[in-house]
Amino acid sequence: MSALDDIVGIFKKAAAGEVMRLAAQQAEKELIDLRADNQRLTDQLNEWGEQYRKIISDGGCPDEVHCACVPALREEIKRLQAEQERKC
């Protein structure tokens, strides 16, 4: 092997190491993002559960006899409408 081949080999190893380092950084970022998404969704699910338990413990929904989820859905509609208005 020539000196040039040695240098090329060194650069290939360095490049491979850099690619692995960048891939690890990207994986770490994605993991952090997924954990944040998981926490947000878990919090939302817990909130829905708490709303449902409150409605049921209060004897149901006073203005809806068919579904205990109506108040939670109304709150979600209000939240989404407010979010949409902020975007406009």
C-alpha positions as CSV (number, residue, x, y, z in Angstrom):
1,M,0.0,0.0,0.0
2,S,1.2,3.5,-0.7
3,A,1.1,6.5,1.6
4,L,-1.9,7.8,-0.4
5,D,-3.8,4.5,0.3
6,D,-2.9,4.9,4.0
7,I,-4.2,8.5,4.0
8,V,-7.4,7.5,2.2
9,G,-7.9,4.7,4.7
10,I,-7.5,7.2,7.6
11,F,-10.0,9.6,6.1
12,K,-12.5,6.8,5.5
13,K,-12.3,5.7,9.1
14,A,-12.6,9.3,10.3
15,A,-15.6,9.8,8.0
16,A,-17.3,6.6,9.2
17,G,-16.8,7.7,12.8
18,E,-18.3,11.1,12.0
19,V,-21.3,9.5,10.4
20,M,-21.8,7.3,13.4
21,R,-21.5,10.3,15.8
22,L,-24.0,12.3,13.7
23,A,-26.4,9.3,13.6
24,A,-26.1,9.0,17.4
25,Q,-26.9,12.7,17.8
26,Q,-29.9,12.4,15.5
27,A,-31.2,9.3,17.3
28,E,-30.8,11.1,20.7
29,K,-32.7,14.1,19.4
30,E,-35.5,11.9,18.1
31,L,-35.6,10.0,21.4
32,I,-36.0,13.3,23.3
33,D,-38.8,14.4,20.9
34,L,-40.6,11.0,21.2
35,R,-40.4,11.2,25.0
36,A,-41.9,14.7,24.9
37,D,-44.7,13.5,22.6
38,N,-45.3,10.5,24.9
39,Q,-45.5,12.8,27.9
40,R,-47.9,15.2,26.2
41,L,-50.2,12.4,25.1
42,T,-50.1,10.7,28.5
43,D,-51.0,14.0,30.1
44,Q,-53.9,14.4,27.7
45,L,-55.1,10.9,28.3
46,N,-55.0,11.4,32.1
47,E,-56.9,14.7,31.7
48,W,-59.6,12.9,29.7
49,G,-59.8,10.2,32.4
50,E,-60.1,12.8,35.2
51,Q,-62.8,14.6,33.3
52,Y,-64.8,11.4,32.7
53,R,-64.4,10.4,36.4
54,K,-65.6,13.9,37.5
55,I,-68.6,13.7,35.2
56,I,-69.6,10.2,36.3
57,S,-69.1,11.0,40.0
58,D,-71.3,14.1,39.6
59,G,-74.1,11.9,38.4
60,G,-73.5,12.3,34.7
61,C,-73.7,15.1,32.3
62,P,-76.6,17.5,33.2
63,D,-77.4,18.6,29.6
64,E,-76.5,15.3,27.8
65,V,-78.1,12.0,28.8
66,H,-76.4,9.9,26.1
67,C,-72.7,10.5,26.6
68,A,-70.4,11.5,29.4
69,C,-67.7,12.6,26.9
70,V,-69.7,15.6,25.6
71,P,-68.2,18.2,28.1
72,A,-64.7,17.0,27.4
73,L,-65.4,17.2,23.6
74,R,-66.8,20.7,24.1
75,E,-63.6,21.8,25.9
76,E,-61.5,20.3,23.1
77,I,-63.5,22.1,20.5
78,K,-63.0,25.4,22.4
79,R,-59.3,24.8,22.7
80,L,-58.9,23.9,19.0
81,Q,-61.0,27.0,17.9
82,A,-58.8,29.3,20.1
83,E,-55.7,27.7,18.6
84,Q,-57.0,28.2,15.1
85,E,-57.8,31.8,15.8
86,R,-54.3,32.4,17.1
87,K,-52.9,31.1,13.8
88,C,-55.0,33.4,11.7
